[in-house]
Amino acid sequence: MPDFVDEAALQVRAGNGGHGCASVHREKFKPLGGPDGANGGRGGDVILEVDAQSATLLDYKRRPHRVAQNGTPGQGGHRAGANGENLVLYVPDGTVVTHPDGEVIADLVGHGTRLVLAEGGRGGLGNAALSSKKRKAPGFALKGEEGEALDVRLEMKTIADVGLVGFPSAGKSSLIAAMSAARPKIADYPFTTLIPNLGVVEAGAVQYVVADVPGLIPGASDGKGLGLEFLRHIERCSTLLHVLDCATYEPDRDPVSDLESLEAEVAAYGERTGVDLSDRPRLVVLNKVDVPDARELADMVTPMLTERGYRVLEASAASREGLRELSFALAEQVAAARADAPAPEPTRVVLRPKVIGDTPFEVVALGDNAFRVRGDKPTRWVAQTDFSNDEAVGYLAERLNRLGIEQELAKLGASEGAEVYIGHEDDSVVFDWDPSADAEAVPSGPRGSDARLG
């Protein structure tokens, strides 16, 4: 398996909340000690965090399923359950998080940037928290909520100022190695570079990052070669540097035709992805001018490229000729781009309170005296209910009645025995509606029972 991966599918699930505890304090000579069941702990969140030391998504390719810790149940004696630990997943700077359908969730840029990808479930309330004047010693507790589950795609886009674009063996890696402390793999065969390489260059007071991607060849936009897949790593670059090989031995190639092919493939990438790179400043470096024939070719094509509006420089990574001029020319472009970049806006939290009177649920008639109740609250309340405990079911009926669901059912013409579906559509709980039952009556009978349920 390769040691560099810039795309990965990830399936995460936050921790479930711990169940509440139904307990009554028992002590000698204190027969009415009262409820002392505590709440369950909250489940852990799944958090993505940008880490400067992370440079690949390989770990998520190997282990795509990640689960946060569950909260623990509450206990008697008012001992609350422990919260589950958050699961922090570290990703490289410039990671884009999307839904499987391509909708962007977040673009994580900057060391320490965090995103709560999936929230842990809330812990269930214990019977001490559920006690009231009407129900002084509840014989039930609420179950913990399930944590959120989510499928996402991670896509790494390198953060760099200058992107090097060129044919295989054009000398891009050699230039980075000569201009910076980076040590990419260099060899005399095509496609030596299989992963993006980064190097930090200093030119006067300007420091910038240069990115080298695998070489492009004609037809890369149709899937040939390796470069097109990695062009995402120059999307964030403010300047593109076309590296043209003046010492190639291939008879059908020359710097002018190479440049035209490179521009065509970059444009094709933009059409395929919707990322327009046509407005990025371009520089052209004629590489390997230490070879006599290459220098003659460079002198011949420089006027032709200049007429097309390109700023052309000559360089050689082997003899280090022209590297100082090249580094300062790139620094000039980077500094100009940084000066023109808009100032980052401060992060603002926008509060959008719900409209007063907004109904927190919806009742839909299904036909044949059947109805479905939709809404976050009813769905959550059903999931929290222990249906093996009649008193818990009675408490749920009271909550649904206070929310106004019974009145809405009557308004829609529901009759006795109507089937009422509440919960997620693929896992609903079905109730038989009895309008004659008094949902607000004081429950009677032993703890854990409810006479209203027959």
C-alpha positions as CSV (number, residue, x, y, z in Angstrom):
1,M,0.0,0.0,0.0
2,P,1.4,3.5,-0.8
3,D,2.4,5.8,2.0
4,F,0.6,8.8,0.6
5,V,-3.2,9.1,0.2
6,D,-5.0,12.3,-0.5
7,E,-8.6,10.9,-0.7
8,A,-10.4,8.7,1.8
9,A,-13.9,7.7,2.7
10,L,-14.7,7.9,6.4
11,Q,-17.6,6.5,8.4
12,V,-17.9,7.9,11.9
13,R,-20.3,7.4,14.8
14,A,-20.4,9.5,17.9
15,G,-20.8,7.9,21.3
16,N,-24.2,7.0,22.7
17,G,-25.5,8.6,25.8
18,G,-25.6,6.5,29.0
19,H,-29.0,5.5,30.3
20,G,-30.5,7.2,33.4
21,C,-30.9,5.2,36.6
22,A,-34.1,4.5,38.4
23,S,-33.2,4.1,42.1
24,V,-34.8,4.8,45.5
25,H,-32.6,5.7,48.4
26,R,-32.7,2.9,51.0
27,E,-31.5,3.4,54.5
28,K,-32.5,2.0,57.9
29,F,-35.2,4.0,59.6
30,K,-35.8,6.0,56.4
31,P,-38.4,4.1,54.4
32,L,-39.2,7.2,52.2
33,G,-35.7,8.1,51.2
34,G,-36.8,9.4,47.8
35,P,-35.5,8.8,44.3
36,D,-31.7,9.0,43.9
37,G,-31.1,7.7,40.4
38,A,-28.6,9.9,38.5
39,N,-28.3,10.9,34.9
40,G,-26.3,9.0,32.3
41,G,-23.1,10.5,30.8
42,R,-23.0,12.2,27.4
43,G,-21.5,10.3,24.5
44,G,-18.2,11.5,23.0
45,D,-18.1,13.7,19.9
46,V,-16.1,12.9,16.7
47,I,-13.9,15.9,16.0
48,L,-11.7,16.6,13.0
49,E,-8.6,18.8,13.8
50,V,-5.9,20.2,11.5
51,D,-2.5,19.0,12.6
52,A,0.7,20.5,11.1
53,Q,2.5,17.1,11.5
54,S,-0.1,15.3,9.4
55,A,0.6,15.0,5.7
56,T,-1.5,12.1,4.4
57,L,-4.9,10.5,4.8
58,L,-3.4,7.0,4.7
59,D,-4.6,6.1,8.2
60,Y,-8.2,6.7,7.3
61,K,-7.8,4.7,4.1
62,R,-6.6,1.8,6.3
63,R,-9.2,2.2,9.0
64,P,-12.3,4.1,7.7
65,H,-14.6,3.2,10.6
66,R,-14.2,5.4,13.7
67,V,-16.4,5.3,16.8
68,A,-16.3,7.6,19.8
69,Q,-16.7,6.4,23.4
70,N,-20.1,5.9,24.9
71,G,-21.3,7.6,28.1
72,T,-21.7,5.4,31.1
73,P,-25.1,4.8,32.8
74,G,-26.1,6.8,35.9
75,Q,-26.1,5.0,39.3
76,G,-28.0,5.2,42.5
77,G,-26.8,7.6,45.3
78,H,-26.9,10.5,42.7
79,R,-23.8,9.2,41.0
80,A,-23.9,10.5,37.5
81,G,-22.5,8.5,34.6
82,A,-19.2,9.6,33.1
83,N,-19.1,11.4,29.8
84,G,-17.5,9.5,26.9
85,E,-14.2,10.8,25.6
86,N,-14.2,12.8,22.4
87,L,-12.5,11.1,19.4
88,V,-10.2,13.6,17.8
89,L,-9.1,12.7,14.3
90,Y,-6.1,14.7,12.9
91,V,-6.1,15.7,9.3
92,P,-3.6,17.6,7.1
93,D,-4.0,21.3,6.5
94,G,-6.2,22.0,3.5
95,T,-8.5,19.0,4.0
96,V,-12.0,19.4,2.4
97,V,-14.8,17.4,4.1
98,T,-17.8,16.5,1.9
99,H,-20.9,14.4,1.9
100,P,-20.8,11.4,-0.4
101,D,-22.9,13.4,-2.9
102,G,-20.3,16.1,-3.1
103,E,-21.9,18.7,-0.9
104,V,-19.1,20.5,1.0
105,I,-19.3,20.3,4.8
106,A,-16.2,22.2,5.7
107,D,-12.8,23.3,4.3
108,L,-10.3,22.9,7.1
109,V,-7.5,25.4,6.7
110,G,-5.1,26.5,9.4
111,H,-3.3,24.6,12.2
112,G,-5.7,23.8,15.1
113,T,-8.9,24.4,13.1
114,R,-11.6,22.1,14.5
115,L,-14.9,20.6,13.2
116,V,-17.4,18.7,15.3
117,L,-18.3,16.1,12.7
118,A,-20.7,14.0,14.8
119,E,-22.2,15.0,18.1
120,G,-22.5,12.5,20.9
121,G,-25.9,11.5,22.3
122,R,-27.2,13.1,25.4
123,G,-27.4,11.0,28.6
124,G,-30.8,9.9,29.8
125,L,-32.3,11.5,32.9
126,G,-32.4,9.5,36.1
127,N,-35.6,9.3,38.2
128,A,-34.2,11.9,40.6
129,A,-34.3,14.5,37.8
130,L,-37.8,13.3,36.7
131,S,-39.5,13.6,40.1
132,S,-42.2,16.2,40.5
133,K,-45.2,16.9,42.7
134,K,-47.3,14.7,40.5
135,R,-44.7,11.9,40.3
136,K,-42.7,12.0,43.5
137,A,-40.8,8.7,43.1
138,P,-40.7,7.7,39.4
139,G,-40.1,4.1,38.8
140,F,-38.4,4.7,35.5
141,A,-35.6,6.6,33.9
142,L,-34.9,7.8,30.4
143,K,-32.6,6.0,28.0
144,G,-29.5,7.7,26.5
145,E,-29.7,9.0,23.0
146,E,-27.7,7.5,20.2
147,G,-24.8,9.4,18.8
148,E,-24.8,10.8,15.3
149,A,-23.6,8.6,12.5
150,L,-22.2,10.1,9.3
151,D,-20.5,9.0,6.1
152,V,-18.1,11.6,4.6
153,R,-15.3,11.9,2.1
154,L,-12.0,13.6,2.9
155,E,-10.0,15.3,0.2
156,M,-6.6,16.8,0.8
157,K,-5.6,19.9,-1.1
158,T,-2.1,21.0,-0.5
159,I,-1.5,24.5,0.9
160,A,1.2,26.1,-1.2
161,D,1.9,29.5,-2.9
162,V,3.5,28.2,-6.1
163,G,2.5,25.2,-8.1
164,L,5.0,23.5,-10.5
165,V,3.5,22.1,-13.6
166,G,5.4,20.2,-16.2
167,F,6.0,17.0,-18.2
168,P,7.5,13.9,-16.5
169,S,11.3,14.3,-16.1
170,A,11.1,18.1,-16.8
171,G,13.2,18.7,-13.6
172,K,10.5,19.9,-11.2
173,S,11.7,17.8,-8.3
174,S,15.3,18.9,-9.0
175,L,14.3,22.5,-8.9
176,I,12.6,22.1,-5.5
177,A,15.6,20.2,-4.2
178,A,17.9,23.0,-5.4
179,M,15.8,25.9,-4.2
180,S,14.8,24.5,-0.8
181,A,15.6,21.9,1.9
182,A,13.1,19.4,0.4
183,R,14.5,16.1,-0.7
184,P,12.1,14.6,-3.2
185,K,12.9,11.4,-5.1
186,I,14.9,12.2,-8.2
187,A,15.7,9.7,-11.0
188,D,16.3,9.6,-14.8
189,Y,13.0,7.9,-15.7
190,P,9.4,9.3,-16.1
191,F,6.9,9.5,-13.2
192,T,9.6,9.5,-10.5
193,T,7.3,11.8,-8.6
194,L,4.3,9.8,-7.3
195,I,3.2,12.2,-4.6
196,P,3.1,16.0,-4.2
197,N,6.3,17.4,-2.8
198,L,6.6,20.6,-0.8
199,G,9.5,22.9,-0.3
200,V,9.9,26.2,1.6
201,V,11.9,28.9,-0.3
202,E,13.2,32.1,1.1
203,A,13.9,35.1,-1.2
204,G,14.8,38.2,0.7
205,A,12.1,38.9,3.2
206,V,9.5,36.7,1.4
207,Q,9.1,33.1,2.4
208,Y,6.8,30.9,0.4
209,V,5.9,27.2,-0.2
210,V,6.4,25.5,-3.6
211,A,4.5,22.4,-4.6
212,D,5.5,19.8,-7.2
213,V,2.9,17.5,-8.6
214,P,3.4,14.4,-10.7
215,G,4.1,15.1,-14.4
216,L,1.3,15.8,-16.9
217,I,1.2,14.2,-20.3
218,P,-1.2,14.8,-23.2
219,G,-4.5,13.1,-22.5
220,A,-4.2,13.4,-18.7
221,S,-7.7,14.8,-18.6
222,D,-8.9,11.5,-20.1
223,G,-7.1,9.5,-17.3
224,K,-3.7,9.0,-18.8
225,G,-0.7,9.3,-16.6
226,L,-0.7,10.4,-13.0
227,G,-0.8,14.2,-12.9
228,L,-4.4,15.1,-13.4
229,E,-5.4,13.3,-10.2
230,F,-3.0,15.4,-8.2
231,L,-3.8,18.7,-9.9
232,R,-6.1,19.4,-6.9
233,H,-2.9,20.2,-5.0
234,I,-2.3,23.4,-7.1
235,E,-5.9,24.7,-6.7
236,R,-4.9,26.9,-3.8
237,C,-1.7,28.1,-5.3
238,S,-1.6,31.8,-6.2
239,T,1.1,31.4,-8.9
240,L,1.7,28.6,-11.4
241,L,5.2,27.9,-12.7
242,H,5.5,25.9,-16.0
243,V,8.7,23.9,-16.0
244,L,9.7,23.2,-19.6
245,D,12.5,20.7,-20.5
246,C,14.9,22.1,-23.1
247,A,17.0,19.0,-23.1
248,T,14.4,16.4,-24.0
249,Y,15.4,13.8,-26.5
250,E,11.9,13.0,-27.7
251,P,11.7,14.2,-31.4
252,D,8.0,15.3,-31.2
253,R,8.5,17.6,-28.3
254,D,9.7,21.2,-27.8
255,P,9.1,23.9,-25.2
256,V,6.4,25.6,-27.1
257,S,4.3,22.5,-27.8
258,D,4.9,21.3,-24.2
259,L,3.5,24.6,-22.9
260,E,0.4,24.3,-25.1
261,S,-0.2,20.8,-23.9
262,L,0.2,21.8,-20.3
263,E,-2.2,24.7,-20.6
264,A,-4.7,22.4,-22.4
265,E,-4.6,19.9,-19.6
266,V,-4.9,22.5,-16.9
267,A,-8.0,24.0,-18.7
268,A,-9.5,20.5,-19.0
269,Y,-9.1,20.0,-15.3
270,G,-10.9,23.2,-14.7
271,E,-13.8,22.2,-16.9
272,R,-14.0,18.8,-15.2
273,T,-13.9,20.1,-11.6
274,G,-15.3,23.7,-12.0
275,V,-12.1,25.2,-10.6
276,D,-11.0,27.9,-12.9
277,L,-7.2,28.3,-12.9
278,S,-7.0,30.6,-15.9
279,D,-6.7,33.7,-13.8
280,R,-3.6,32.5,-11.9
281,P,-0.4,34.3,-12.8
282,R,2.0,32.1,-14.8
283,L,5.7,32.1,-15.1
284,V,7.8,29.9,-17.5
285,V,11.2,28.5,-16.6
286,L,13.3,26.9,-19.4
287,N,15.1,24.2,-17.4
288,K,18.4,22.3,-18.0
289,V,20.1,25.2,-19.8
290,D,23.5,23.7,-18.6
291,V,23.3,21.4,-21.6
292,P,24.7,23.3,-24.7
293,D,21.9,22.3,-27.1
294,A,19.3,23.2,-24.4
295,R,20.7,26.7,-24.1
296,E,20.5,27.2,-27.8
297,L,16.9,26.0,-27.8
298,A,16.0,28.3,-24.8
299,D,17.5,31.3,-26.6
300,M,15.4,30.5,-29.7
301,V,12.0,30.0,-28.0
302,T,12.2,32.8,-25.4
303,P,11.1,35.5,-27.8
304,M,8.2,33.3,-28.9
305,L,7.0,32.7,-25.4
306,T,7.5,36.4,-24.4
307,E,5.2,37.4,-27.3
308,R,2.5,35.2,-25.8
309,G,2.6,37.2,-22.6
310,Y,4.7,34.9,-20.4
311,R,7.5,36.0,-18.2
312,V,10.3,33.6,-19.2
313,L,13.4,32.6,-17.1
314,E,16.2,30.2,-17.7
315,A,17.6,27.9,-15.0
316,S,19.5,24.7,-14.3
317,A,19.1,22.7,-11.1
318,A,22.4,20.9,-11.9
319,S,24.6,24.0,-12.2
320,R,22.3,26.2,-10.0
321,E,22.3,28.8,-12.8
322,G,19.4,31.2,-12.7
323,L,17.9,29.8,-9.4
324,R,18.4,33.1,-7.6
325,E,16.6,35.1,-10.3
326,L,13.8,32.4,-10.4
327,S,13.3,32.4,-6.6
328,F,13.0,36.2,-6.5
329,A,10.7,36.3,-9.5
330,L,8.4,33.9,-7.8
331,A,8.7,35.8,-4.5
332,E,7.6,39.0,-6.3
333,Q,4.4,37.2,-7.7
334,V,3.6,35.7,-4.3
335,A,4.0,39.0,-2.5
336,A,1.7,40.7,-5.0
337,A,-0.9,38.0,-4.6
338,R,-0.8,38.2,-0.8
339,A,-1.1,42.0,-1.0
340,D,-4.2,41.7,-3.3
341,A,-5.8,39.0,-1.2
342,P,-8.8,40.2,0.8
343,A,-8.4,40.4,4.5
344,P,-9.9,37.4,6.3
345,E,-13.3,38.3,7.9
346,P,-13.6,37.7,11.6
347,T,-15.6,34.6,12.5
348,R,-19.1,35.5,13.5
349,V,-21.7,33.3,15.2
350,V,-25.1,33.9,13.8
351,L,-28.0,33.2,16.1
352,R,-31.3,32.3,14.5
353,P,-34.0,31.8,17.1
354,K,-37.0,29.9,16.2
355,V,-40.1,31.9,15.3
356,I,-42.5,32.1,18.3
357,G,-45.4,29.8,17.8
358,D,-43.5,27.6,15.3
359,T,-44.8,24.1,15.6
360,P,-42.1,21.6,16.7
361,F,-43.9,18.7,15.0
362,E,-46.0,17.7,12.0
363,V,-48.8,15.2,11.8
364,V,-49.5,13.7,8.4
365,A,-52.5,11.6,7.5
366,L,-51.6,8.3,5.8
367,G,-55.1,7.1,5.1
368,D,-57.2,4.3,6.7
369,N,-57.1,5.9,10.1
370,A,-53.3,6.0,10.2
371,F,-51.1,9.0,10.9
372,R,-47.4,9.7,11.1
373,V,-45.9,12.2,13.5
374,R,-42.7,13.9,12.4
375,G,-40.5,16.2,14.4
376,D,-37.2,16.2,16.4
377,K,-38.8,16.2,19.8
378,P,-41.3,13.4,19.4
379,T,-38.7,11.2,17.7
380,R,-36.2,11.9,20.4
381,W,-38.7,11.3,23.2
382,V,-39.7,7.9,21.7
383,A,-36.0,6.9,21.5
384,Q,-35.6,7.8,25.2
385,T,-38.5,5.7,26.4
386,D,-38.1,2.2,27.9
387,F,-41.2,0.5,26.5
388,S,-40.9,-2.4,29.0
389,N,-41.8,0.0,31.7
390,D,-45.5,1.1,31.7
391,E,-44.8,4.1,33.8
392,A,-42.2,5.3,31.3
393,V,-44.8,4.9,28.5
394,G,-47.4,6.9,30.5
395,Y,-44.8,9.6,31.0
396,L,-44.2,9.7,27.2
397,A,-48.0,10.0,26.6
398,E,-48.0,13.0,28.9
399,R,-45.2,14.7,27.1
400,L,-46.8,14.1,23.7
401,N,-50.1,15.4,24.9
402,R,-48.5,18.6,26.3
403,L,-46.8,19.1,22.9
404,G,-50.2,19.2,21.3
405,I,-50.1,16.0,19.3
406,E,-53.5,14.6,20.6
407,Q,-55.3,17.8,19.6
408,E,-53.7,17.7,16.2
409,L,-54.8,14.1,15.7
410,A,-58.4,15.0,16.7
411,K,-58.3,18.0,14.3
412,L,-57.3,15.7,11.4
413,G,-60.2,13.3,12.2
414,A,-58.4,10.5,13.9
415,S,-60.8,8.1,15.7
416,E,-60.3,5.6,18.5
417,G,-57.8,2.9,17.6
418,A,-56.0,5.0,15.0
419,E,-52.4,3.9,14.2
420,V,-49.9,6.6,15.1
421,Y,-46.4,6.2,13.8
422,I,-43.6,8.1,15.6
423,G,-39.9,7.9,15.0
424,H,-37.6,7.4,12.0
425,E,-39.6,6.0,9.0
426,D,-37.5,2.9,8.8
427,D,-37.8,2.2,12.6
428,S,-41.1,3.7,13.8
429,V,-43.0,2.9,17.0
430,V,-46.7,2.3,16.4
431,F,-49.3,3.5,19.0
432,D,-53.0,2.8,19.1
433,W,-54.6,6.1,20.0
434,D,-57.2,6.1,22.7
435,P,-58.8,9.6,23.0
436,S,-60.7,8.6,26.1
437,A,-57.6,8.1,28.2
438,D,-56.7,11.0,30.4
439,A,-53.0,11.7,29.7
440,E,-52.7,14.2,32.5
441,A,-54.2,12.1,35.3
442,V,-52.1,11.3,38.3
443,P,-50.6,7.9,37.7
444,S,-51.5,5.2,40.3
445,G,-50.3,1.8,41.1
446,P,-46.9,0.3,42.0
447,R,-43.6,1.9,40.8
448,G,-43.1,1.1,37.1
449,S,-46.8,0.6,36.3
450,D,-49.5,2.8,35.0
451,A,-53.2,1.9,35.4
452,R,-54.1,4.1,32.4
453,L,-52.5,1.6,30.1
454,G,-54.9,-1.2,31.2
